[in-house]
Amino acid sequence: MGFFAADGPLPEANPGQFFMLGVKNCGDDPLLKRPFCYFRKRGNTLEILYRIVGKMTSIMKGLRPGDEVEILGPLGNVYPVEEVFFECKKTEKTEKTKKTKNPLVIAGGTGIASVYPLLEGLPGRAFLFYGGRSKKDVLLSRELRAVSKKFIPATDDGSLGFKGTSVDAARDFLNGRAPDDFVLYACGPNGMLKAASALGVQGYIASEEKMACGIGVCLGCAVRTKDGYKRACKDGPVFKTGELLFD
């Protein structure tokens, strides 16, 4: 996890948004900034959750107090978090009623960073399914348990929680339950998002598409949707379920 202190007040960010981050004085490799989900803000300190997978994150691991970074953001749209209701059909014996839907949150890998502020904003309300290859890949278990109504970790090797993917765990949970009782929020690799979208629960998914500029100019993060190609950075990264098309 990285902690970055700003010279002045940080702009407010909302769940689902992201920042473009670049390290100063590292030459032209990497040349472009990289996108990181908004994870948490404390005063004038921005917290970024990341995994070391490439050149940029390797450089970030070596940062020391006083090193400077360039941060652009917050960017992108947000997870809708207003109350979501559905109406029961009116019959001769009952009037129409409204019922709050339960947040069903699915995350894979570092996709947990995107949904974490959403969980903090819905304390004790969300059913969270979070998956990794093994238990060492499931981060922040204590914090996630504290902010969730129910936290179900899932691991491919069965070393923690449900054996299988986070979507497998959510599918098992939904067995015998009405999909319309829930609203989906998901972030992770495309394969996970495709599987989550097929659960039959309406809601929102956040794309992890690679980005170069973050502001919709370069068109490097184009994603295929039912309405043609859109930019993950400018039109997303949050999309309605059924909007994105997966190969």
N, C-alpha and C positions, 0 to 999 in steps of 0.2 A: 504494500500500500504506500502511496506517495502523499506527502503533505506539502501544500504550496501556499505560502503566505503572500498576500497581495500588498502592494504599497498603500492602497486605499481600500474603501469599502468594495466588497464584491457584489456584482449584480445578482439579483435573486434568480435562482434556477428552479425548475420544476421536474418532477419525475418523468423520465423519458428523454429529456434533453441531453446534449453532449457538449464537450469542449474539444477544440483542436489545440494540441499541445506540441510545442517545439522547444528543443534545448539550445540555448544560445552558446556561441563559441565552440560548436562541435563541427565546424566546417560545412561541407555540402553533402554529408552522408550521415543521416538521411537528409535529403533536400527539402522535403515537404513535412508539414506538421502531421500528426496522427490523431485520430478521433478517440476520445475516451468518454465513457458514460459519466454523467453526473451521479456521484455516489453520495456525498455528504458535504455540508458546509458548516463550519464552526467559527463564528465571528468573521474574521478576514482570512480564514484558512480554508482552502478547498482541498478535500480529500478525494483521491483517485484510487480506485482498486484496479490493479492490473496483474497480469501474469507475464513472466519473462519469456517471450517467444521470438523476438527478433532484435534488429539493430537498435531501434528506439528504446524499447523497454530495457535492453541491456545497458544502455547509456543511463537511463533513469535510475537503475539500480545503484549506479555509482555516484549519484548526485549527493552533495554534502551541503550542510547549512551555508547559505551565502551564494550558492550557485544560482544562476538566473535561468528562468524558462519564460517562453512566450505562450500566452494562453488566449485563445479567441473563443468567446462564447458568453453566455449559453446559446446554443444553436438548436434548430430543429423544433418539432412539435412535441406534444406531451401526451401522457396517458390521461384520458378523460377520467376524472375521479368524482364527478358529481354523483349523487344518488341515482341509481338505475332501478326502475320499477317495471313490473309487468302486471297486466290486468287479467284477472280471472274472468271467465265468461259469466255473464249474468244469467241466472235461471229463474224459474218461478219462485224458488224458495230462498235464493240468496241474491244479495246485491253485489255489484262489482266491488272487488277489493284490490288493494295494492300491497305488494310485498317487496321489500328490499332484496335485491339479489346479493348473493354471496360472492366475494372476489375469489376467483380460482387462479392462483398465480403459479406459473411454470417457468423455471429457469434452468439453463444448462451452462456449466463452466462459469466464466466471468460475466455471463449475462445476468448474474445475480446483482451486479453493480447497478444495472439499469432499474431493476424492480425494487431495490432496497429502499429508496426514498418513498416509493409508493406504499410499501409495507409500513413504514414509519408514519405515513399520513393516514393509514387505516389500522391503527393499533388494535390488535386482538380480533380483527374481522376476517382476515384472509386465510384461506387454505393454501399453503405453500408446498410445492413439489419442486425440489432442487436436486439436480443430478450431476454426477461426476464419474470418472472412470473408477476411482477408488475413494476411500474415506479421506485421503490426504487432499483430494480435489474438492471436497465439500468444505467451503470456507464459512467462517462466522456463525457456526452452529448455535452458539449460546445467544448471540444477538438476534438471530432469525427466530429462534424459539420464543424469545421474549416479545417480539412484535407480531407474531402470527397467532391466529386462532388454533391452527393445527399445522405443525411442521413435519413433513415427511421427506427425509433425505432418501436418495436413490443412488445406487452405485452399480456399475456394470459387473463388478466382481463379487458383489454381495457383502463387501467388507463393512458396510454401514447401511442400515435401514433396508429399504426395499431393493431386491435384486433385479436390476433392469434399469431402464431409463426413467427420467422424471415423467415423461409422457405415459409410459407404461404404468407407473404408479398412479397417475391421475386417472387413467382409464379404469384401473382396478377400483379406485375410490368412487368413480361415477357409476359403476355397475349397480343398478337398482335405484339410482337417484335420477331426478329429472334434470336434464341439461339446462332447461329454462330457469332453474333456480339459481344459476351461476352466471357470472360474467368473467370472461377470460382475459388475463394479462400475461403475456409471455415474451421472453427474450432469450435468444440462444442461436446456435447454428441453424442454417436453413433447413437441414433435415429434421431438426427438432421442431421448428416452426411449422413445417409442412404437416408433421404428425399431430401437433397440437391443434392446428386448424381443422383437422379431420375428426376431432372429438365430438363435434356437434354443439359446442358451447360458443355462443357469439361473444365477441369482445375485441381485443386489440393485441397485435403482435408488433414487436420492435425488431427491425432489420439490423443485422450486424455487418452490412455491406461495407467494404473498404471505401474510404473517402480520401480525396486529395485536397480539395479546397474547403469543404464544409459549408459553402454558401451558395451552391447551385450553379456555379459558373462553368466548371470544367467538364461536367457531365460524366465524370468518371465513376459515379456510384449509381448509374441507371439500373433500375429494377423493373421487371416486367409485371404489369398489373392487368386487370381485366379491361382497363381503359387505356391501354398502351403503356409505353415506358414512362416512368416517373423517377425523380431524383430522391434517393434515400435521405440525403442531407436536408433538402429544402421542402420536399413534399412529405417526408417522414421525419425521423425513422420509424414513427409509430403509424401503423396502418390498421384498418378494420380487418377482421377475419374475413377471408374470402376475396379480399382485394388483391393481394399478391398472388402471382402465379409461379409455381415452382416446377422445375424440370423433373 
